[in-house]
Amino acid sequence: MTIHPKEESFAPDWPEPASRFLRDERAAAPRLPLEEVFGPKWAQWITVAAEAKSSPTDYIVAALLAVAGSLIGNTRWVSPWAGWSEPPILWTMAIGLPSSGKSPGLDAVLTPLRKTEQELRKTSEGELAQWREAAEVAKIAESTWKEATKAAIKDGSTPPERPDAANPGQEPFLPRLCVADGTVERLAVILEKQARGTLAARDELAGWLQGMTRYSGGGSDRPFWLEAYGGRAYTVERMGRDPVYIDRLSIGVVGGIQPDKLNGLLINSDDDGLLARFTPIWPDPVPIQRPRSIPDDAFIERALTRLLSLVMVTDEFDVTRPWLIPFTEEARDHLDTLRSYVRDLEAKADGLLLSYIGKLPGMTIRLALLLSYLDWATGIEDETHQITAADFERAALFVTSYALPMAQRAYAGASLSKTERAARRLAALIREQAWERFTSREVLRLDRSGLATAGELNPALKALEEGDIIRLVEQPSGAAGGRRSRLYIVNPVIHQAPQ
């Protein structure tokens, strides 16, 4: 619909504008059931740590789940029944703007983890120094033995036995509990030596995820990381070197990402299940205030050390493997109820959210094991020998009332069409600039993402016209018959609507 300029101030016939362009229809952040899921001791520590970091408690939980899962790693797996077993590995994604407190929140757990690793490495470095001395002696003993053997063979006498001093033993391995930036090849070497697994902690996940296809010739890291969530056997082939065989590829992942970058990944990523492995955590920012208390560093350090004390078991065939923790019959009944609930959800979902929903049963049984061992890590419980209905119900509460709504919140933007997203950006821009009228050239001049070219802008303009947000004003052509400029007037109601 077009009107003449002289009519624009006398246009009382504006209908109600389409509300979907004027508000963020993204779901509100769900409440974190902190004490109900984690119990009073962890809830207290998480709350104080979050206050000290000026961070939402949600980000502390994101780090705690990923770190605790990686420390348990391949020492304990959960098995609701024969044929189904899962590692306690969880991947968490802290979503928020740069000032939201993502990094400080994650550091509340990552810093004690790195301190624990440093203490372990000090011990291992001493052992490594001793081994290197023995290795130098072994080289000499090996050389002397070889010369003696050659001489014996030459004169026909019996060659000497290889001396014990020629074998320095296995080289000690320096523990790596947290890796910030490691290649697949480097991680494979770590996991070959450190069978329990490790944690990949990324300050910014977007670049890491986008760099999955950095290799030439069509190679990709994605197959490695797709398997790293499931703890399956994997072989890393290396150019010019022997391949590395990993019995159980288990790596936790945690990191931060900004909403726009996540949205770009969701829109442009192949739905191969990689993003769906992450539990997205996107809380509202907390008020800026000074902390009133100091977190108990000794509490978190003791808990991490206790989780680290867990070891893999050796079975009757001399094979080192995880200890499988079974479900009680009542816990299995609760799991069946959850699986039916998920089946119903799948019938109503599509795209990446469907992929995420499909992983909820496995995520919940992993979380049930993890929560049980977090209890044990505080020293208030003996080590668990089975997952009870109470353990599972806590995990199910977290997944259904928190993790799933968070995923729906995080994936909402990706569910919109390109035109719908551009139209919402344009409506927000009009309100930001307080425009009562504007030209398309003015919009292009601002060079905003998603509206920087005529090809991006024109569909958005049309959508807002159809939504009664704007109207095109027909401009008279110039004296030389030049091209008419595109001027739009704005429905005044949109400047009164709540943002």
NORGI-V917664 format. One record per helix or strand. SS is the DSSP state (@ for helix, = for strand). FROM is the first residue (numbers start at 0). LEN is the number of residues. Records with the same first field share a line. If there is no record, write none. Layout:
BEGIN
SS=FROM-LEN + FROM-LEN
END
This chain:
BEGIN
==1-3 + 75-6 + 83-4 + 90-5 + 177-2 + 197-5 + 233-5 + 240-6 + 250-7 + 277-4 + 312-2 + 319-2 + 322-5 + 385-2 + 436-3 + 469-5 + 486-4
@=4-6 + 18-3 + 33-19 + 56-19 + 101-54 + 163-3 + 183-10 + 204-9 + 221-7 + 258-10 + 274-3 + 296-12 + 328-18 + 350-8 + 359-18 + 388-23 + 412-3 + 417-16 + 439-7 + 453-13 + 491-4
END
